[in-house]
Amino acid sequence: QVPPLHPGSCHLPGTGARPSRARRDTTDDTSANHRLTMAFSPLKTASWNIAAVNNNPFEYWITHPDPQYEELMAGVQGFIDDAGDRDVAVSEVFTPAMFDELAASMTAVGWEGVDQVAECYRNDFCQRPIVSGFMTDKDLGAKRLASMPDRVSNTINSAGGAVCRPTVINLYEEPMDSVDAWWAQWKTFVFDTTVNIKGKDTPVHGLFGPIKRSKYPAVTELEESISIPLQTMVLAIFDAILVHIMNSVSPAAWHGIKMSLCEALNKKKVERTLEIMVETYADTDVIFLQEAAAVFIDQMGGTALAERYHIFSPEKIDAKRDQNSIILASRAKFTGVFSEVTAECVANLPENAPVSAGDLCAVATDGVDGNKYLLASFHGDTNGLATIPVVEAVNKVVSGDTKLLFGMDANCYFKGKAGKTLGVDEFGEFFTKLGLASCFDGLVPGGPLSEVLPHTTFNARTFLQPQLNKAIKLADRETSPLTDRNPKDFILFKKGAFVPKAIGSDNDGSKGFDAAAPFPTLSFPSDHAVLSATLELGQANAAAAEGGASEGAAGKIPVTVLTGFLGSGKTTLMNNILNGSHGKKIAVIENEFGEIGIDDSLVSSTINADEEIFEMNNGCICCTVRGDLIRILNKLLSRPKRLDGVLIETTGMADPAPVAQTFFVDEQIQANMKLDAILTVVDAKHLIQHLDEEKPEGAENEAVEQVLFADKIILNKMDLVSEEEVAEVERRIRDLNKHAPILKCQNSQVDLGEIMNVGAFDLNRVLESEPDFLDPDAEHVHDETVTSVGISREGECDLAKLNAWFSKLLQEKGVDIYRMKGVLAIKDSAEKFVFQGVHMLFEAAPLKPWDEGETRVNKL
C-alpha cells in the first residue's frame, strides 16, 4: 500500500541576497523612478563580536553534540571538586624520577637555584595532595607560579607557525595517553625546541622570566631568587596532573573530544565564521564586526563578501592583540564614497579611556538613497568602562542630517558596579539622554533594560583552566554570578532616524537562538551571539528624502512569489503557511501547469478563514496569463479591508523574472504593493537531474532560472538524501547563486515570519545583473517537450486496481514523470485521498471526509 505523508521540521536561517545572473545583450532603459522605488527598503543590520581564537579549547563550557563531552567535563569537575581517595600525593603523578630528570635539564641550561628547587620538591611539593594541595591552592595562584610560565609557553607564535606545549589546555595534537608518554614530549619541548620570535631563535626555556615580588607580593624573597626553575617545576607538575586527571576520567575519549574542539573552535573558526556570514547573512546591508583578526580580514577578501560589500577596517589596526573592529556596507545600499573618521572620534576621548588601536572603526559614507551615514563598530574593554566615552566621542562627530548607525560589543552587564563594571541600565540611561535609541526600541516590553533585554553572551569557565577560582559547575552555569550571561551587544542610532521593525539573536549560525545553551558550540565558534535588526527609515526622514512625493515601501502590501520546479514541494509549503496560527489575512494566487486544477483541493481543505485562493490553470503565469495576474492583484487592492500579504505560487515551469516584473510595470500595483521576496523550493533528491537536462534550442531550463533568481532557496526533502548528496546539491546551487541562503527542511516546514514581509527583494541588485529586467516584452520560451495529462471522472476507484495501475505506471514511466498529484474517491471510504508523486517517489494519505451531497470526482 502507498505510505502516508509524514510531517517534517525545518529550522529556517536568514534571508537571501540577489545573485549575479547571466546578462542579456540589451541596454538599460530603466528610469530613475524605478530605482527610487527600492531605495528606501528597510536596512538590515547585524553586529557580531566574532572573538579572537582561544588557545584552550576546554576553557569554557560549550554545547557539544557528543554526550561524552559533558561526561568528561563533569568527571573533571567531580575529580577536582570532590577528589576523595583520588587526591593522591604529587609524587605519585610527577614522580621523583621525573623531577631528577627535570633538575638535570635545568642544571644543563645553566640555571641557578636548582638545588633549592630540589629541596622544595622533596620537602614540600612531592608531599602535597594533587588537588587540595596544588590545583586549588590559592597561595600558588597568588604567586602566579603556574599561570606565568603557562602564559609564555602555552602557544608560541613562532615564525614558522604556532608551537604548542604538550599539555591538555591548548591545541597540542599528539596523544598523551599516560603521564609517562606526556613527560617525554614535555622535556623535549621545553629544553630541546627552538622557536623564532621577531627574527630571533630562542629556546623555549629561554622564554621563562623571573616573577617579581614587587608585582606579586605573595612571592617570598627565596622564591623570587629561584623563580625561573621554581615556576618550571610547578608548570611541569601542573601539566602532569592535568594529563593524569584526563586519563583517569575518560582515557578512551578525551583526546578525540579535544581534537573535535580544536577543529571547530580553532582550526576552522575563520572558515566557519565566514560561512555563516556568506550563507546566513547574505542579505544584510550593514554588518558590524568586532575582534576580527588580520587573517580573517585577509580571507574575507577571497569570498563572496568582497563582491557584495565595501569592507572598511581602521587605518591603525591592533597588530599585537589582533582584535579589530570592521564594517561591511552593502554595495547595493552604499555608494563606496567614504572617508575614515576614526581618528576624529578618538580625538574626542578623555586621556584615560581604555581604548586601544583597532577597538573602534568609524566611516562616513553616502547611501544610494541620498542620505549621508556615519557607520561605526566598536568593542569595549572587559568591564565596559570605555563604552560611554566612545559613544559620546563618536556622537560628537555626527553632524546635520547624517544618519548614525553604531554596532558594538558594549561589554555591559545585567548588574553593573559603579566605577567598576558598566550596567546595562546605566548605559541605556546614558545613550537616551544623548538623543540616541537602540535596535530594541519598541520591540521589547517597557521597563529597565536589565529586566527585558535578551542575553547575547553565555559562557562559563570549566575546571580545565588555570584560574580555578573562576570555575563554574555544570549545574550552576545558568545561575552562577561568575557566568558571563549578559546583554552586551547593541546597535544604536539617532532617535527618530530609524524605526526598529525586527530584532534577532543567533547562537547557532542559522538565525536560531537557544537561550539555555552556552556558546560557542561546534557549529557556532564565537562567545557572542549575532545581534540583527531590521530598521526602517523614520517617517520624517523618509518623507524628507522622497520630497513627500509618495508613501514609503513600509505602507505597501508585501507580495511573496513562491517558485520551484515541478514536484519540489511548493504546494506543501503553501499549505503549511496557510494553516499556521499566525492571524494574518493573506490572499493566495495559484497557477498550475496542467488543464485540471488540483491545488485548490490540496490547499483549501483546512484553510483559515482569513485566506482566499485565486486559481489560474489556463496558462503559465509568466507569459500567457500575466494579464490575469494583474487583474486579480488590482481586484485585491479594491477591497476595503487591507491584506497582510499576498502569496503567489507559480507553476513548476515558470521563470520567476516575468512574474516579478509585474510589480514594476503596472503603476497601480507598483504604488500599492511591493515584491517582498522570491522563494525557490528545491527538491534535494532530483535537483541535479533537472539542472542537467538538455533543453530544445531557445528554451530556458526553468530549474536553472528559478535557482538563479531566488532570494531564498528552500532545500526540501532532506530526509531523502545522504550527506554526500546534500553537499553536491549545495555545490551545484552555489555555482548558480552564491548569495541566497540555503534553508534545509523536510515537508517544506518553514516559519512564516522568516519568509513573508522580510524585504529580501532588491530591484537595484537585479538591475545590476539583468538590465532588461523591466522590459515587459522580454521573450520567455517554455520547453515544449514538457506536457501534462489531466483526468477528471466522477465515481469511485477500486483501491487494489488503483495500486496496481500506479505501480505499473511508475515502473515504466517514473523517470519521465516530473510530477503527479490528485484527489481520489476510494470505494467504501468516506474520506478524500490525496496522492503526490515525483519521478519514482509516491505518497498518499486521507485528506478529509467528502462533504454531504458533494459529487465524488476523481481529479488527477
Phi, psi and omega in degrees: 000153180290138184284157178283160174286145179241135178291147178240190179214154180214134170261118191269121174283201190281182184275167189257176179234161183291123177281165171285131181242149183305132180284149171252153185280076176222166176266156181273107181251023181289146181270164177298329180298321179296319180293323181295331183305320184260359186296332185253028173294155184302148175271125175262124185235157176208145176231133186211120169275105185280350170064139179291158179295133178265128183289337181257104183292343182264001191298320184244146171300133176234169174268115186237135183289340182273118181300340178293338178296307181294326177298317179297309185292323176293325178294318177296316178303314180296322179298314184280323184281331182212071187290322181059231181293345180281352180278066185279171179290150177306324184297340177278347180250299173260096193285162175304324179296321177295318179297319180301319177296320178296315180299319180297319179293319180293323177293321182296330180271003173088018180284141174268154177090008182294323179297318178296323178294324177298320177296320178300320180294309186291320186269347186224288193296320183294339181269347184291141170295140189296332180262294186293333182259354183225294187298322183255013180286112183293330181295318177297321178296318180294331180274351179060028185289337175257320186290326180294307178293331176296320182300319185272344185238355182302303178221115186255124179277085179276163182301327181273003182125174182293138178239127187249140174288141175296099179204165180289326194261044169205199186266016180301130192259340184290141177298145176229075188274007173198161178294325178298316179296319178298316188299319179298319180291321184293314180301315180298319181296310187289320190252345183240005183251135178246138178240156179250112182239120182053041176082003182243129177282128183222132173292149183304317182296341178285351179278342182286127180245166181294151175259117187277132178293332180296330179267326181235087187300340181292341180286131178280168179299317179298314181297323177297320183290335180242026191294332181290304177293330180294313180293330178294317177297314182297321178296319179297317178297317180301310180296321180297318180295319179300315179297319179299315181296314182298318181283345174277321186278314186210070186300326185274334192251336195296321182293320178296320178296317178301316181297324178294323178292315180299319182296313186280317188270344184237294185299319184252016182299309181297315180301314182290322178299315178296322179299317179298316181294318183289318188268318185270328185245032183295335183263003183285136186275324178225126177241123176258122179245147176231155179057043178271130178282158180301322180295328177294316180298318179298313183291332178298329180295341180264010181248178177296344180299323181294331178283328187272332190233151159280129183249119183247127172233154183294147179299319178258105180262167181269095183285333184277303179283334179060046180230102189235145175269135180223166183226135173245119181243127185302133177294337179282340183249342183230143190283337186095352172282114187209163171214138179282133181238020180303314183297321178297321178293314181299326180297338179274358183278148171294156186299326185269010181293128183283069182238129180250165176303136180094342181294326185237139171227125181226132186223133171264131184212165180256139175269155177292347178278002179092352178277155171260140184234148166242114181256133182220143177229138186207143167235130185276173175291168186306324184267356178076014185284344179271347190296309182298312177301322181291316179300318179296319181295318180292319182298329179294336182277341181283125183231156174056226182269012180300135180267119177273131169229119191229105176262138187203153161266097185284347183051047175253161191236154175304320178236112179265171175233122186309123178079354182242312177222145183279122175273148184293328177293318177299317180295317180298317178298321181295306186289335175293316178296333180280356180086020180254160175229166181243168180295348181273349186302126178078355183247355174235157180300158176291163180122178179302140181302328181295345182255347188237342184278149174280158175278149176241000169230147175204088177220147183219136182288144178268189176267009179250059176200157190296332184268075185292343176292345178255004182289145182234136180289153180307315184288343185256010187300323183277333189251343184295137176294346179275347179288134176271087180235087194218161180269074192273341191252140185218156165234118185249157177198167178295136181299130180091342181290326179224156175240113178296130179249335180200145174228159179204150172241145187223117175235022174230000179085001181231026183066021173261155180219115176259104186295339182266358186259126172291154175217151023287170173230178180295335180257353181227097194271035178227153177266009172240137172288157170281125174260121180239150181210136172261122186240127173264147177299133179304151187302316180297319180292319181294319180296318179296318183294325182264005179066023180067014187285326184208162177287145180291171182298339182297335181271359183268154178284125180283137180239127178252127176261120181256114182234173182153150185292164180309125176085009184283334180121022182295313183296322177296318178298316180297319178299316179300318181295313186289336181262005176284153181271067184255345177071015181269146174265111188235136172259138181244131176242120181254148175219111184260151173269102184141158188275349181246126181281122179250325189297332178299323178288323182288328187264319193279357186296324183231025187291148178291158183294337184272010178241145177234149181241131172243129184245134175234108180234028179249022178161175182275133184298336183273358179215282194288335183241026179296328177298322176298321179299313180298320179298315181294319180296317178294326177296320178296322181292336183281352184281147183291327181272125182288138176278152172274342180178163175234135179242120180250116175263117180275169173290159178293350180254014185269140168275123185291340185300309180297328178295316181296327181300331183308327187275003180232348182254347177253119188298317182297316180291319180299324183284336189238350180229154176231138174286112189272318182192150170251116180257129177246119177270130184241134177274107184300331183285325190239002185302310185300320177302318182286323179295327186270359182293136176278129182253156176300154182303131179091342181273143179277149169273103187299326180298321178293313182300320182294322177290317180303320191268001188286139166277328175219144178243118180263106183274099189265167176065040181296339180286352184258001185229155178275170178299321180295319179294321178299316181301319180290321178298315179297322179298316181294322177296315182294332175298329182264322186220104187278343193250327185295131178299145177258115185257111187269136180198172173242146178051031173057035180277108178224170184260128182304319183298340181265346186237355175235140182058049181248353177064037185276335182278137181224111183299321181301320181290326179294316183295333178298321184254348184225073187302331182266020184304321185271010178278109184291347182263008180301140186280140175228113184250120178280159172281107185285354176282349176265118182230173180232154175237129180240139178231129176224113184219135173285157177119192184235148181265146171276119188298320181295313179295323180297314179299318180295319180294315179299316181300314180295318181298315183290323179296321185270327188234006187303321181298327184271353184265106177295317191205136170230140170199157181179174178236129188237147172256115184260135181301137178068016177241133180277354186252149171287141175249132178254134173235149178218139180215148175226115184052239184274353182272139186214134177222150177208155181195153173294143182259297178194164180294149171295139178291152179298127180083355181286136178291128181277100183245132174268126179235123181232000000 
